[in-house]
């Protein structure tokens, strides 16, 4: 890995706080520290990242067969552009959500996910190495015909989380009721409606309980349906739709939370699961797709959405101090596997393999 060679990354959307964007910035730092010239290119760029991320059409290979790093998670014009160039790929695969989740709410988005699956097959013949951020994702790569594969987990950078909480947000939401948290874009596969139902049942135990839903309203029709459900269940004062928040406010919501609950039915990895572990929050999660692997024996998993039983389980986890401490202790051990030293060692091994091919 000597010399000032160029090795650039491509992501579809560059957004602050996004797991893929965060991973790309960490990898760029590693590449630059290893002596590479490295830029991040994207199809859409949040204004706050102008200058830090470049439009993908600005990229031209410096030589035929140049290696590029592609973070793949949805169909895009960016992938078509790269396929039109004489480049080879190191793919980091962040999973493609099955389109059936999106079809009832946003047929166009469902078509883009399907397009992403088709592009995954087109990329295969020019890919020297394909990495999933979980074994679950790696298995999808193998099913798509990729031969050289591996697992590179999402990395957790403590510098992003060791921030002082927002005192105004703490004041607004501090109270006696138990606070449930879920972080993730409002999307049908995340099943935020099931969290709302769980809150309704749990408020029969703790009438002051509150649910924080932190994440961008990705699909307008789904978001509107969630808000209608909240109104119908008379939970408007108890459910907070926080939307996309700053990193400091995200840290604040983790500080506020008594328990992190996931009802998601499709996660390739689930970065908020490990963020919750880092903050010492007990995690209760539906055991779907890549979630059991990410949890790695930590937290508490369930396989049946029995809301009344889950409400009782939430109460036990939150209020039984001995049990809570045991859960958190195991989570703190698990999260070490996602901190920079462990993930960087794996990355350097994979990079050496890709550069030698």
N, C-alpha and C positions, 0 to 999 in steps of 0.2 A: 504494500500500500504506500509506495514511495512516489514522490513527484506531485506536481500540480495538475493532475488529471481532473477532468470535469466529471462529476457524477451528480445528476440532478433528479429531483423528485417531482412527481405530478399527482395532484389531488383534484377532485372535481370541484369541491367548494372549500374555500379557506375562510373559516369563521372562528373568532376567539372562543375558547372554551370547548370547542369540538374535539372529540377524542382523536380523530384522524389528523386534524390540523396540529394538535399538540404533539402527537407522535412524530409528525413530519419535522417540526421544529427541533425536537430532541435529536432526531437522526441527522438533521443538517449540522447541528453542533458537533456531533460525533465525527461526521465526515470532514468537517473543516479542521477539527483538531487532529485528524489523521492525515492532513495535508491535501485534501481534495478542494477543488473549486466546486461549490455546491449552491444551487438555487432551488427555490420551490416555485413551481408553476401551477396555476389553477384556472379552471373555467369560469368560476365566479369568485369574487374576492370582496370580503367585507371592507368597507371604507377604512376602518381602523388598521387594516393590514396592507393598505396601498404602500408600495415602496419596499415592503418586506416579502411580498409574494408578487410574482410577475404573471401577466396574462400568458396563457399557454402558447398562443400563436407567436409569441416573441422567441420561442425556442427553435433553433435549427441545430442539427447535429454537427459537431466539429469534424467528424470523420464517419465514414460508413461503418455500420455495425456497432456504433457507440452504445454503451450500456446505460439504461435509464431505470429509475425506480418508480413504479406505478402503484399507487394505493387504489385498489379497485373495490368499489362498493355499490355502484349503480351504473346504468348505461349512460354514455355521454359522448358529445362531439369531440371532447378531448382525446378519448381513446381512438376514435376514428382518425384524428389528426396524427397521433403517434404511429398508428398502423400504416399511415401513408409515408412515413419517414423510414430511412434505413437505420433502425435502431433495434437493439435487443433489450429484453425486459428482465428485471428483477421485480417480481410482483409481491406486494404485501396485500393479502386478501382479507378484507374486513367483513365479509359475508354479504350476500344479497338476500334481503328479506323476501320470502315467497310472495309473488304478486297477488295471490288470493286475498291476503290481508287488506290490500289497498283497493281492489277492484270495486267494492260497493261504494267507496267514498271518493276515489280519484282514479278513474280508468287510465288517464294519461300517465300518472305515476306508476301504475301497475305495468304499463307498456314499457316504461323506462327501465324498470327492474328486469323485465323479460329481455330487453335489449342488452342489459348488463350481462345476463347469462349467455347470450349469444356471443357477445364480445369476449367473454372469458374463454370460449372455445377458439375464437379466432386468434387470440393472443398466445395460445399454447405452443405453437410451432416455433415461435421466436423468443420463448422464455427460457432462460438458463437456470432460474431458480424461482420457485413460488413458495412464499411463506404465508401461513395462516396465523392469525393472532391467537388461535386456540387449536387444539387437536380436532375439535368439531369442524372448524373452518378448513383445516388441512385435509380432512376426510372428503370435503366437497371438492377440493382441488384434485384429489386422486380420482374421484368419481368422474371428473371432467377430463381425465386423461393425462394429467401432469405427472411426470416421473420424478423429477428432483424437487422435493418438497421439504418443509420443516415447519417449526412452530416458533414464532417470535411474539411473545406476549406484549400487550400494551404496557408501556412503561409509566410509572408514577413518579413524578418529579416533586419531591417535598417542597421545593422553593415556591411552587404554585399554591401550596395549601397552608404554609406556615405564615398566614396573614392575620392581622388583627381583625376580628369581626366588625361589622357595621353596627355601631351602637344604636342608631335609630331603628334599624331592623330588629335588633334584640329587644329594645323597649316595646316596639309595636306588638311583638308576638309572644313575649314572655308571659307566662300565666300558669295556672295550676293543671290544666288539662294535658293529657298525653299527646305528643306531637308525632305524627307519622309522616315520613318523607319518601318521595320517589322523585328521581331525577332522570329525565329523558324527554325527547321531543314528544309532543302529543301526536301519537300515531297508533293506528288500530292494533298492530302487533304488540304494543306496550300494554294494552288492556287497562288504561287508566279508569275505565268504567268499573272494573272489578275492584279497584282500590276505593272508589267512591261507595260502592256497595258495602265493602268491608267497614268503612268508616261508619256507615249507617248502623250496622250491627254493633260495632264497638261502642258507639255513643249510648247504647243501652246499658253498658257497663260504666263508662265514663262520659257523662253528658257534656263535658267541656273539651273533649278530644277534638283535635284539628288535624287536617291533612294538607300538606304542602306538595303541590305538583309543580316542579321546577323544570321548565323546558319550553322550547319554541312551539308555537301553534302551527305545526307543519302542514296539516290538512284542514282548511277552514270548515268544511262540512262536519268532520269528526269533532273538531273543537266545539262547534255550535251544539252538536248532539250531547257532548259531555256537560256543557253548561245547562242544557235543558234537563238532563238527568239530575244535576245538583239541585236545580229549582224544584223539580218534581218531588225529590226526597227531603225538601226543606233543609238543605245543607249549605245554603248560600253564605252564611256567616261562618261556616266551619271548614270550607274548602278554599284554599288560596291557589289561584292560577297565577303563578309568579312570572311565567313567560321566560324568555332568555334573560339571564341575569349576569352581572359582572362577576369576575372571579372572586372578588371580596364578598359579594352577596351570596355567592354559592357556598363559600366557606362558612358564612354566617348561618345559612340554613342547615348545614351539617352540625354546627354547634347547637342549634336549637332542637334538633331531632332527638327523640327518645328511642326511636326504632326506624330502620329502613325496611320498607316492604316493597317487594317486586311481584307483580302478577303477570309480568311479560311472558308471552308465549313463543317469542322468537328473539333470541339474543345470540349473536355470534361470539360475543365476549361479555360485555356489560361493565364498562369502566366504573360507573357509579357504585357497583358492588365493592370494588376494591378501594374506592375513595371512602366509602362508609367504614370499611375495616380500618383504614388509616386513621380515621377520626374516633375510633373506639365505639362505634355505634353497632348494636346487635342487628344482624341482617336476617330477615325472614323472606324467603324467596321461593317462587314456584319453580319446580325442577324441570325446566323446559330447555331444549336445544343446548347451547353452550354454558348455561348457568351452573349446573353441577360441577363442571370442570373448573370454571373460574373460582367457585367457592372452595373447591379442593378439600372438602371435609370440614370447613369452617361454617359458621352461621347455622341457620336452621332451614332445611328444605322441606317442602310439602308437595304432594302430587295430586291432591284433590281440593278443589275450591269449595270447601264447606265453610261458608262465611261465619256461621255461628261458632263453630269449633275454632276457626282461625281468630276470631275476636277474643275468645277465651285464651288462646295461645299467646296473642299479643300482650294481654294483660299479665300473664304469668312471666313472660320474658322481661317485661318492663319493670315489674314490681318484685320479682324474686331476685334479690341482690346477688346471692350466691350463684344462681344459674346465669344471670347476666354477666357476672365477672368471668365465669368459665367460658362463655361464648366469646366474649371480647378478647380474652387471652389467646384463644385459638386463632381468632381473626388476625391479631397482631403478629402472630407467627406466620400465618399464610401470606400476609401482605408483603413481607420481606422479599418474596420471590418475584415481586413486580417492581421493586425499587431499582434504581439505575445500575448499580454494580452487577446484579445478576443478569439483567436483560442485556446490558452492553456487552458482556462476555459472549453471549449467544450471538448477538448481532455481528461482532467482529469475526467470529468463526464462519458465519454464513457469508459475510462480505468477502472474506478470503476465498471461499469456495467459488463464488460468482465471478470474481475477478480473474480466477485462474482458468475459467472455461472459455 
